[in-house]
Amino acid sequence: METVVITGANRGIGLGLVQVFLAKNARVIAACRNPEKATALQELAQNSALEILPLDVADEASITAFIAALEGKPIDILINNAGTLGGDKQSVDNMDYDAWVQAFVVNTIAPFRLSVGLLANLKKSPRPRIISVSSQMGSLAGEGTGHYAYRSSKAALNKVMRGLAAQLKPEGILLCPIHPGWVKTDMGGSNAQISVAQSAAGIYRLIDTLSAAKSGQFLAWDGEELPW
Ligand SMILES: NC(=O)c1ccc[n+]([C@@H]2O[C@H](COP(=O)([O-])OP(=O)(O)OC[C@H]3O[C@@H](n4cnc5c(N)ncnc54)[C@H](OP(=O)(O)O)[C@@H]3O)[C@@H](O)[C@H]2O)c1
């Protein structure tokens, strides 16, 4: 039975991933800011394979406590899913700089902090994998404008994950930043192209079949390799 840790697990893509992994008989550690308000997760927790733990990825003390709570437990898969758009003022004439900093804390720094903080747990797995939910909006190959805080924090996440992938490959830890598709969530909006269930099912397949050859690539939810 594989153990998967999922951040931002209370709604959106994170919740969809919890449902898919439980359906595949994995043990799921669902991390979210407010477990007491996470009603969808609480309902799923009637399944004894699901454990809900508090985690605010923007708070160093919360990350430290989360890592301590998992000390000694093997983890097969870490999914850094929690993310923020970085506020609604991200244009040339109207930029919220504090929200930009917060976007880096949540989208870039937290995935690194959790990945390295849980390395000892991952090393106890026969097939350790780290997946960070990034976005095609962070691709340097694209010419998209606006959403500067979000785009730059995801571009930086990609760079961090590409570096970690190269560094951890000799230790057998596979690692990818992924684009989940344009997904119907609070963040993606109702005009998005795919459902949470479609995205989560694709991400599950991607993780399940991830090979050393693909580690360090930027992959989409359907397995397509994306330009950096
Ligand atoms: N939806 C899309 O089309 C799309 C496209 C590309 C990439 N993505 C990426 O996919 C991931 C999931 O997005 P989503 O669409 O599911 O977004 P969402 O519906 O807005 O959910 C965001 C999740 O992240 C959590 N989160 C935010 N800040 C956090 C913090 N400081 N600590 C812990 N959790 C925090 C939220 O928790 P709270 O409920 O406590 O706020 C929530 O669970 C994100 O990384 C996003 O950038 C989404």
The ligand as an ORCA input file, in Angstrom:
! r2SCAN-3c Opt
* xyz 0 1
  N      -7.201     25.186    -11.847
  C      -6.362     25.337    -12.862
  O      -6.787     25.527    -14.022
  C      -4.878     25.274    -12.627
  C      -4.049     25.411    -13.766
  C      -2.654     25.327    -13.590
  C      -2.139     25.098    -12.330
  N      -2.978     24.993    -11.237
  C      -2.343     24.711     -9.943
  O      -2.986     23.600     -9.344
  C      -2.877     23.679     -7.912
  C      -4.261     23.504     -7.298
  O      -5.081     24.541     -7.811
  P      -6.680     24.516     -7.763
  O      -7.151     24.895     -9.115
  O      -7.177     23.294     -7.120
  O      -6.893     25.802     -6.836
  P      -7.941     26.133     -5.686
  O      -9.250     25.479     -5.967
  O      -7.877     27.614     -5.553
  O      -7.282     25.414     -4.403
  C      -6.067     25.869     -3.902
  C      -5.658     24.964     -2.767
  O      -4.397     25.421     -2.276
  C      -4.546     25.639     -0.881
  N      -3.650     26.672     -0.362
  C      -3.460     27.935     -0.802
  N      -2.596     28.575      0.010
  C      -2.224     27.678      0.965
  C      -1.380     27.735      2.093
  N      -0.712     28.855      2.422
  N      -1.225     26.615      2.849
  C      -1.888     25.483      2.543
  N      -2.740     25.382      1.504
  C      -2.895     26.471      0.742
  C      -5.997     26.052     -0.698
  O      -6.367     25.942      0.677
  P      -7.507     26.887      1.344
  O      -8.825     26.239      1.019
  O      -7.168     26.879      2.787
  O      -7.390     28.239      0.715
  C      -6.655     25.036     -1.610
  O      -6.746     23.787     -0.967
  C      -2.243     25.043     -7.617
  O      -0.867     24.879     -7.382
  C      -2.479     25.827     -8.908
  O      -1.524     26.851     -9.097
  C      -4.318     25.064    -11.377
*
